[in-house]
Amino acid sequence: MIRLITRILLVALALLLAERFIPGIEVESFYIAVIVAVILGVLNITVKPVLLLLTLPLTLLTFGLFAFVLNALLFWLVGTFVEGFSVDGFLPAFLGSLFITAVSWLAHRFLS
């Protein structure tokens, strides 16, 4: 349980860092960043595997790179319905999702 909370908080901090470094991403507060981190986690557990399965031929054709596009689209999707979090296009969503993925990976490596 502590690891889950730590990961959520690290992703929330990564969202706030992404806001500073990537133009086009706006997060109003740390509270909104935590909400976005939880929603992204839920979408990555529930929706992303279904999308990966549905787009498996395209993912195989692009040697797995289409998975990054799916991450960006989910990141952009969260920006459309969470009040206080906005993403101004696909490129900021792509860069933001790459940044969040890298920070999540590093957090996983250090927490394990």
FIKOLZA-1660 file (N, C-alpha, C; in steps of 0.1 Angstrom, whole numbers, plus 5000, padded with zeros to 4 digits):
% residues 112
   i   px   py   pz ch aa at
   1 5008 4988 5000  A  M  N
   1 5000 5000 5000  A  M CA
   1 5009 5013 5000  A  M  C
   2 5020 5012 5008  A  I  N
   2 5029 5024 5008  A  I CA
   2 5035 5026 4995  A  I  C
   3 5039 5015 4988  A  R  N
   3 5045 5016 4974  A  R CA
   3 5035 5023 4965  A  R  C
   4 5023 5019 4965  A  L  N
   4 5013 5025 4956  A  L CA
   4 5011 5040 4959  A  L  C
   5 5010 5044 4971  A  I  N
   5 5009 5058 4974  A  I CA
   5 5021 5065 4970  A  I  C
   6 5033 5059 4972  A  T  N
   6 5046 5066 4968  A  T CA
   6 5046 5067 4953  A  T  C
   7 5042 5057 4946  A  R  N
   7 5042 5059 4931  A  R CA
   7 5032 5069 4926  A  R  C
   8 5021 5070 4932  A  I  N
   8 5011 5080 4928  A  I CA
   8 5017 5094 4931  A  I  C
   9 5023 5096 4943  A  L  N
   9 5029 5109 4946  A  L CA
   9 5041 5112 4937  A  L  C
  10 5048 5102 4933  A  L  N
  10 5060 5105 4924  A  L CA
  10 5054 5109 4910  A  L  C
  11 5044 5102 4905  A  V  N
  11 5038 5106 4892  A  V CA
  11 5032 5120 4893  A  V  C
  12 5026 5123 4904  A  A  N
  12 5020 5137 4906  A  A CA
  12 5032 5147 4905  A  A  C
  13 5043 5144 4912  A  L  N
  13 5054 5153 4911  A  L CA
  13 5060 5154 4897  A  L  C
  14 5060 5143 4890  A  A  N
  14 5064 5143 4876  A  A CA
  14 5055 5151 4867  A  A  C
  15 5042 5151 4870  A  L  N
  15 5033 5159 4863  A  L CA
  15 5036 5174 4865  A  L  C
  16 5039 5178 4878  A  L  N
  16 5043 5192 4880  A  L CA
  16 5056 5196 4874  A  L  C
  17 5065 5186 4873  A  L  N
  17 5078 5189 4866  A  L CA
  17 5075 5190 4851  A  L  C
  18 5067 5182 4846  A  A  N
  18 5064 5182 4831  A  A CA
  18 5057 5195 4828  A  A  C
  19 5049 5201 4837  A  E  N
  19 5043 5214 4835  A  E CA
  19 5054 5225 4833  A  E  C
  20 5064 5224 4841  A  R  N
  20 5075 5234 4840  A  R CA
  20 5083 5233 4828  A  R  C
  21 5086 5221 4823  A  F  N
  21 5095 5219 4812  A  F CA
  21 5089 5217 4799  A  F  C
  22 5076 5214 4798  A  I  N
  22 5069 5211 4785  A  I CA
  22 5058 5221 4783  A  I  C
  23 5060 5230 4773  A  P  N
  23 5049 5240 4771  A  P CA
  23 5037 5233 4766  A  P  C
  24 5026 5237 4770  A  G  N
  24 5013 5231 4766  A  G CA
  24 5007 5222 4776  A  G  C
  25 5013 5220 4787  A  I  N
  25 5008 5212 4798  A  I CA
  25 5006 5221 4810  A  I  C
  26 4994 5221 4815  A  E  N
  26 4990 5230 4827  A  E CA
  26 4984 5222 4838  A  E  C
  27 4989 5223 4850  A  V  N
  27 4983 5216 4861  A  V CA
  27 4981 5227 4872  A  V  C
  28 4969 5228 4877  A  E  N
  28 4966 5240 4886  A  E CA
  28 4972 5238 4900  A  E  C
  29 4972 5226 4905  A  S  N
  29 4977 5224 4919  A  S CA
  29 4982 5209 4921  A  S  C
  30 4988 5207 4932  A  F  N
  30 4993 5194 4935  A  F CA
  30 4981 5184 4937  A  F  C
  31 4970 5189 4942  A  Y  N
  31 4958 5181 4944  A  Y CA
  31 4953 5176 4930  A  Y  C
  32 4953 5184 4920  A  I  N
  32 4949 5181 4907  A  I CA
  32 4959 5171 4901  A  I  C
  33 4972 5173 4904  A  A  N
  33 4982 5163 4899  A  A CA
  33 4980 5149 4905  A  A  C
  34 4976 5148 4917  A  V  N
  34 4974 5135 4923  A  V CA
  34 4961 5129 4917  A  V  C
  35 4951 5137 4915  A  I  N
  35 4939 5131 4908  A  I CA
  35 4943 5126 4894  A  I  C
  36 4950 5134 4887  A  V  N
  36 4954 5130 4873  A  V CA
  36 4963 5117 4874  A  V  C
  37 4972 5116 4884  A  A  N
  37 4980 5104 4885  A  A CA
  37 4972 5092 4888  A  A  C
  38 4962 5093 4896  A  V  N
  38 4953 5082 4899  A  V CA
  38 4945 5078 4887  A  V  C
  39 4939 5087 4880  A  I  N
  39 4932 5084 4868  A  I CA
  39 4940 5078 4857  A  I  C
  40 4953 5083 4855  A  L  N
  40 4962 5077 4846  A  L CA
  40 4965 5063 4850  A  L  C
  41 4967 5060 4862  A  G  N
  41 4969 5047 4867  A  G CA
  41 4958 5037 4864  A  G  C
  42 4946 5042 4867  A  V  N
  42 4934 5034 4864  A  V CA
  42 4932 5031 4849  A  V  C
  43 4934 5041 4841  A  L  N
  43 4933 5039 4826  A  L CA
  43 4944 5030 4821  A  L  C
  44 4956 5031 4827  A  N  N
  44 4967 5022 4822  A  N CA
  44 4964 5008 4826  A  N  C
  45 4957 5005 4837  A  I  N
  45 4954 4992 4841  A  I CA
  45 4942 4986 4834  A  I  C
  46 4932 4994 4831  A  T  N
  46 4920 4989 4825  A  T CA
  46 4919 4991 4810  A  T  C
  47 4920 5003 4805  A  V  N
  47 4918 5006 4791  A  V CA
  47 4930 5003 4782  A  V  C
  48 4942 5006 4787  A  K  N
  48 4954 5005 4778  A  K CA
  48 4956 4990 4773  A  K  C
  49 4954 4980 4782  A  P  N
  49 4956 4966 4776  A  P CA
  49 4946 4963 4765  A  P  C
  50 4934 4968 4766  A  V  N
  50 4923 4966 4756  A  V CA
  50 4927 4973 4743  A  V  C
  51 4932 4985 4744  A  L  N
  51 4936 4993 4733  A  L CA
  51 4949 4986 4726  A  L  C
  52 4958 4982 4734  A  L  N
  52 4970 4975 4729  A  L CA
  52 4966 4962 4721  A  L  C
  53 4956 4955 4726  A  L  N
  53 4951 4943 4719  A  L CA
  53 4944 4946 4706  A  L  C
  54 4936 4957 4707  A  L  N
  54 4929 4961 4694  A  L CA
  54 4938 4966 4684  A  L  C
  55 4949 4973 4688  A  T  N
  55 4958 4978 4678  A  T CA
  55 4971 4970 4677  A  T  C
  56 4970 4957 4680  A  L  N
  56 4982 4948 4680  A  L CA
  56 4988 4948 4666  A  L  C
  57 4981 4947 4655  A  P  N
  57 4988 4946 4642  A  P CA
  57 4996 4959 4639  A  P  C
  58 4990 4971 4643  A  L  N
  58 4997 4983 4640  A  L CA
  58 5009 4984 4650  A  L  C
  59 5008 4980 4662  A  T  N
  59 5019 4980 4671  A  T CA
  59 5030 4971 4667  A  T  C
  60 5027 4959 4662  A  L  N
  60 5037 4950 4656  A  L CA
  60 5044 4956 4644  A  L  C
  61 5036 4962 4635  A  L  N
  61 5041 4968 4623  A  L CA
  61 5051 4980 4626  A  L  C
  62 5048 4987 4637  A  T  N
  62 5057 4998 4641  A  T CA
  62 5068 4994 4651  A  T  C
  63 5069 4981 4653  A  F  N
  63 5079 4975 4663  A  F CA
  63 5077 4980 4677  A  F  C
  64 5064 4982 4681  A  G  N
  64 5061 4986 4694  A  G CA
  64 5060 5001 4696  A  G  C
  65 5064 5009 4687  A  L  N
  65 5064 5024 4689  A  L CA
  65 5050 5030 4690  A  L  C
  66 5040 5022 4684  A  F  N
  66 5026 5028 4685  A  F CA
  66 5021 5028 4700  A  F  C
  67 5027 5020 4708  A  A  N
  67 5024 5020 4723  A  A CA
  67 5026 5034 4729  A  A  C
  68 5037 5041 4724  A  F  N
  68 5039 5055 4728  A  F CA
  68 5028 5064 4724  A  F  C
  69 5023 5062 4712  A  V  N
  69 5012 5070 4707  A  V CA
  69 4999 5067 4716  A  V  C
  70 4997 5055 4720  A  L  N
  70 4985 5052 4729  A  L CA
  70 4987 5059 4742  A  L  C
  71 4999 5059 4747  A  N  N
  71 5002 5066 4760  A  N CA
  71 4999 5080 4759  A  N  C
  72 5003 5086 4748  A  A  N
  72 5000 5101 4745  A  A CA
  72 4985 5103 4744  A  A  C
  73 4978 5095 4737  A  L  N
  73 4964 5097 4735  A  L CA
  73 4956 5095 4749  A  L  C
  74 4961 5086 4757  A  L  N
  74 4954 5085 4770  A  L CA
  74 4957 5097 4779  A  L  C
  75 4970 5102 4778  A  F  N
  75 4974 5114 4785  A  F CA
  75 4965 5126 4781  A  F  C
  76 4964 5127 4768  A  W  N
  76 4956 5138 4762  A  W CA
  76 4941 5137 4766  A  W  C
  77 4936 5124 4766  A  L  N
  77 4922 5122 4770  A  L CA
  77 4920 5126 4785  A  L  C
  78 4929 5124 4794  A  V  N
  78 4927 5128 4807  A  V CA
  78 4927 5143 4808  A  V  C
  79 4934 5150 4800  A  G  N
  79 4934 5164 4799  A  G CA
  79 4921 5170 4795  A  G  C
  80 4913 5162 4788  A  T  N
  80 4900 5167 4783  A  T CA
  80 4889 5167 4793  A  T  C
  81 4890 5158 4803  A  F  N
  81 4879 5157 4813  A  F CA
  81 4883 5160 4827  A  F  C
  82 4895 5163 4830  A  V  N
  82 4899 5167 4844  A  V CA
  82 4900 5182 4845  A  V  C
  83 4891 5188 4853  A  E  N
  83 4892 5202 4854  A  E CA
  83 4904 5206 4862  A  E  C
  84 4912 5216 4856  A  G  N
  84 4924 5220 4862  A  G CA
  84 4937 5214 4856  A  G  C
  85 4935 5205 4847  A  F  N
  85 4946 5198 4840  A  F CA
  85 4943 5199 4825  A  F  C
  86 4952 5205 4817  A  S  N
  86 4950 5207 4803  A  S CA
  86 4963 5204 4795  A  S  C
  87 4960 5198 4784  A  V  N
  87 4971 5194 4774  A  V CA
  87 4967 5201 4761  A  V  C
  88 4976 5209 4755  A  D  N
  88 4972 5217 4744  A  D CA
  88 4976 5211 4730  A  D  C
  89 4975 5198 4729  A  G  N
  89 4978 5192 4716  A  G CA
  89 4985 5178 4718  A  G  C
  90 4987 5172 4706  A  F  N
  90 4993 5159 4706  A  F CA
  90 5008 5159 4710  A  F  C
  91 5016 5169 4705  A  L  N
  91 5030 5169 4708  A  L CA
  91 5032 5171 4723  A  L  C
  92 5026 5181 4730  A  P  N
  92 5028 5181 4745  A  P CA
  92 5023 5169 4752  A  P  C
  93 5012 5162 4747  A  A  N
  93 5008 5150 4753  A  A CA
  93 5018 5139 4751  A  A  C
  94 5024 5138 4739  A  F  N
  94 5035 5128 4736  A  F CA
  94 5047 5130 4745  A  F  C
  95 5052 5143 4746  A  L  N
  95 5063 5146 4754  A  L CA
  95 5060 5144 4769  A  L  C
  96 5048 5148 4773  A  G  N
  96 5044 5146 4787  A  G CA
  96 5043 5131 4791  A  G  C
  97 5038 5123 4782  A  S  N
  97 5036 5109 4785  A  S CA
  97 5050 5102 4785  A  S  C
  98 5059 5107 4776  A  L  N
  98 5073 5101 4777  A  L CA
  98 5080 5105 4790  A  L  C
  99 5078 5117 4794  A  F  N
  99 5084 5122 4807  A  F CA
  99 5078 5114 4819  A  F  C
 100 5065 5113 4819  A  I  N
 100 5058 5105 4830  A  I CA
 100 5062 5091 4830  A  I  C
 101 5063 5085 4818  A  T  N
 101 5068 5071 4817  A  T CA
 101 5082 5069 4822  A  T  C
 102 5091 5078 4819  A  A  N
 102 5105 5077 4824  A  A CA
 102 5105 5079 4839  A  A  C
 103 5098 5088 4844  A  V  N
 103 5098 5090 4859  A  V CA
 103 5092 5078 4866  A  V  C
 104 5081 5072 4860  A  S  N
 104 5075 5061 4866  A  S CA
 104 5084 5049 4866  A  S  C
 105 5092 5047 4855  A  W  N
 105 5101 5036 4854  A  W CA
 105 5112 5038 4864  A  W  C
 106 5117 5050 4865  A  L  N
 106 5128 5052 4875  A  L CA
 106 5123 5050 4889  A  L  C
 107 5111 5054 4892  A  A  N
 107 5105 5052 4905  A  A CA
 107 5103 5037 4908  A  A  C
 108 5099 5030 4898  A  H  N
 108 5097 5015 4899  A  H CA
 108 5111 5009 4902  A  H  C
 109 5121 5013 4895  A  R  N
 109 5135 5007 4897  A  R CA
 109 5140 5010 4911  A  R  C
 110 5137 5022 4917  A  F  N
 110 5142 5025 4930  A  F CA
 110 5134 5020 4941  A  F  C
 111 5121 5018 4939  A  L  N
 111 5112 5012 4949  A  L CA
 111 5113 4997 4950  A  L  C
 112 5118 4991 4940  A  S  N
 112 5118 4976 4940  A  S CA
 112 5131 4971 4946  A  S  C
% end
